[in-house]
Each structure stands twice: as structure tokens, then as C-alpha cells.
Amino acid sequence: MTHLRTYERVLWRVQADDPVNSLMHWPVACVQDADSIVDVSRALVSNEIGVVLVLHNRVLVGVVSERDLAARLTTMGMPGDVPALDVMSTELVTVPPETPILEAARIMREAHVRHLPVVSDGVVAGIISMRDLFEVFLRRADTCRQSQK
């Protein structure tokens, strides 16, 4: 299991047409597909995040979100030894690092996802979230409002 470290980003420079690699988080919280749901839950809680990426031999094979855990708990219960493989979403929506932030926002909206892994040559390069996008777009709206005064 990989743990995240909080770091400061220079959001005041990021624009909607910049590539997602200017906004993405790295390192990304990851678990192996055989890791237990307890490991997944610990990663979510300790990193204060809503999704972890699931890897098999360093390859992204799925994601486990808070929603995935809640759905599993609601329908089937959740013994602690259930592997991430049994809970993860496998219909992955990813983008390459050069994808414009605005395009990533559209992809997230159309796919109904709140987190978007950034993948380069089959390797996880980072992740962006709706919260990251909101920060950029709200800052831009504030800037436009200020310039109209």
C-alpha cells in the first residue's frame, strides 16, 4: 500500500487549458489487487481521500472508491479478508498527462466519476479529482469577476 504525502501546488498559475499533469497529485494511494478491504479502508482514511487505485504487477487494473465500499457493505456485508479485486471498479476511465484540464472535466462529467487516474505509457502518473477541478474553475471565476469590477 502506498501512502500519500500532502504537498502544496501552485494553483494560482493553473488554467483550464493547461494539461492535467499541472494539476494532478503524485504520489497516488495504491493497493495491490490481493490486498484486503481493510487495507483499502485504511488507505482511504489515513490519506483522507475518496478513491485508491488497484494495481496488479504495477499495472492499473481497477479503482476502489468510498461508493464501492458502501455498495459492497450494503448488499453483501464486508468481511475484512475480502480482496480489493472483489470490490474494485474495472471499467476504468483514464487520461494521458497532456489532456487539457477542461477536457478532463468533461470526461469526468460524462463518465460520472469523481476521480480520474492519469496514465502515461500504461503507468500511473498521477490522479486528479473533482475537488482539484473546482479549485481551478472557482479561481478562474473569481479572476473574471475581479476584472469586471
N, C-alpha and C positions, 0 to 999 in steps of 0.2 A: 504494500500500500504506500502510495506517495502522498506526502503531506504538503499542503500549500504554504507559502510564506507570503504575508501581506507586503506589498510594495507600493510606492507612490508612482502614479502615472501622471504625465503632463497633459491633462485633459484639455487645458485651455488652448492647446495648439491643434487638437484633433478636429478634423472637418468631416462632414458626411460623405464627401467623395474620396477621402483617404482610404487606403487599404486596411482591411481588418487587422493586419499584423501591427498596426499602430495603436490598436485598442485592446488586443487580446491579452489574456492572462497567461502567464507561464511562471512557474510550473503548474501543471494541471493535476488535480486529485484523480488518481487512478487506482483501480484494484485489478487483480487478476480474475479471470472468469471462474476459477475454482474457489476464490475467497468467499467467506461466508457473508450472509446478510448482516451479521453483527459487525463484521469488518466494514461493510458498506455504510452502515448506520454510523459507526464511529467516524468514518471519513467525512460524512456529511456534517455531523455535529461539530467535530473538532475544527473543521475548516469553515464552518458557518456558510455552507453552500447548499445549492439545491440539486446538484447532479454530480455523479462521479462517472468517469469513463471506465469501461471494462476492456481489458487487454488480454489477448492470448498470444504468447510469444512476441510481445511488443507490438502487436497489430491490434488496432481498434476493432472490436467485434460487437460492441454494444454500449449502452449507457443505462445507468440506474438512477432514476430521479426520485424525489420525495413522493411524487404521484405513483410511480411504480411500486414503491414500498407500501403505500397506503392501499392501493388496489389489491395487492397480494394479501395483506393483512385482513382486509375486508372480506375477500372472497374465500380464502383458504387458511387463514391463520398464518403464522410465520415462525416455525421453529428456527432456532439460531443457527442450525447447521445447513440450512438451505444455501446453495451456492449462488453467487451473483448471476451465473449462467441461466438459472431458472427464473429470474425476475427481470433481467435486463430487456430493454427495447432493442431490437436488432434492425429495425428499419431506420438506418442512420441517414441523417441529413448533415452534410459537412460542406465546408468551403475551403478553397485554397487561400493562402495568405494574401494574395494580391486582390481578392474580391473587395470592391468598394463597400464601405460601411453601410451606405444606403441600400445597396443590393442585398447585403446580408440581412438587413432589417426586413426587406420584402420576402426573402426566402423564409425567414423565421415566421413571419405572419402567415404565409401560405401553407407552411408545413405544420403550423400550430405547435411550435416548440419554443421553449424559453431559453435554451442554451444551444450554442452552435459550435461544435468542435471545428478547429482549423487544422487541416491536414495537408501536408506537403510531401509528395512522393510516397504516400502510404504511411507516413509517420506523423503522429500528433505533434503539431507545432504550438498549439495553444487552444484557448476557448474564449468565446465572448458570450455575454448574457444580455437579456432584455434590459437589465439594470444599466449595463455599460452603454447601450444604445440610448436609453432615456437620458443619461448624463450628457451625451453629445448633443442630442436634439434639443434638450431643455437649455443648454448653454447657448446653442445657436439661436433659439427663440429669444432668449434674454438679450443677446447681442443685437438682434434685429430690432427688438423693442427699444433698446437704448439708442440705436442710431436713428430711430424715427422721432425721437424727442427733440 
